[in-house]
């Protein structure tokens, strides 16, 4: 009878039902088929315990802060600063694209928002300068995934809530991996710049450095407030998120980008995104309850031991699985589905929970630029009009480099753990 469950899930999915309802409906059916229906009575309690986590309160506030900043007119200020810093190098606008993504990451924490903003501004500018359209789109999508790794990061909050791991430690742990990724992308862009003879900005084309820094300071204050307040112990991540909303409003006033319609749209988007994430959490709470009853994590651990994979082998296998999942699933869905099943096995094999969180989130972000469902590829293709599969081919070298960076992070945990340990987190 258990075959009914995957068949029902497939029917629900192809009917166009939202994935959260597919997971929830299939799970309830699985309770009945596996003769666990008597445990359904406790399911509401399990669901509320899954979402009644203090760290999750930070999520809607960080989403709201990012939405406000995205509408505040900060993109131009960040681009001007990046041009003043790296625009004079060979392939200058490619470097500007990556540098702007680093700055943007500390404000929105969203790869999709970064890709959309830079597709509207930098991609046309790069095309005018003689860069191919596919290269401009590919580097924009590839650098956008820095956003969810550098704090503040919505997916790191999500992971922290799922695994009861310190969000502050995860935020600090994401800084060096994000910078390592940016450095690797700079190297790739430099190689392309010399091979394709990409131009550099001429003197006078960028604003003076001091003026660019002063103009960008209100935007750059947001990550400093968030990370500094958390690390120094002045604020919890949730309190930092509330302060970030206030700082975003002040920055918006400075850039004259905050309007009442824009603020109402930010609130609407925040409610919509938060609601969709919490519905997924509710569905996965039911699935996790069933997995515990059926002792699925223990069965996975036993299978790992029987295969003789060992800690390193299991971590490699898990990374491959997460890369494949990231290609077809949204990041919150993949996190909620796979982390409760696989992360406990990795922790039992000696993995550090903070390092594991960075690895998993970095891994899933690569899925945003990998076909067939790469979210950043879809956004860049839609905004710029570049063919999706053209873009997918052009981004392959960047994806290979990002996978190599992931392998480096797996092999050298200190890249993720050095800052949290130095700061006592």
Buried (B, 14 or more C-beta within 10 A) or exposed (E): EEEEBEEBBEEBBEEEBBBBBBBBBBBBBBBEBBEBEEBBEEBEEBBEEBBEBEBBBBBBBBBBBBBBBBBBBBBEBBBBBBBBBBBBBBBBBBBBBBBBBBBBBBBBBBBBBBBBBBBEBBBBBBBEBEBBBBBBBBBBBBBBBBBBBBBBBBBBBBBBBBBEBBBBBBBBBBBBBBBBBBEBBBEBBBEBBEEBEBBBBEEEEBBEEEEBBEBBBBBBBBBEBBBEBBBEEEBBBBBBBBBBBEBBBBBBEBBEBBEEEBBEBBBEBBEEBBEBBBBBBBBBBBBBBBBBEBEBBBEBBEEBEEEEBEBEEBBBBBBEBBBEBBBBBBBBBBBBBBBBBBBBBBBBBEBBBBBBBBBBBBBBBBBBBBBEBBBBBBBBBEBBEBEBEBBBEBBEBBBEBBBEBBEBBBEEBEBBBBBBBEBEB
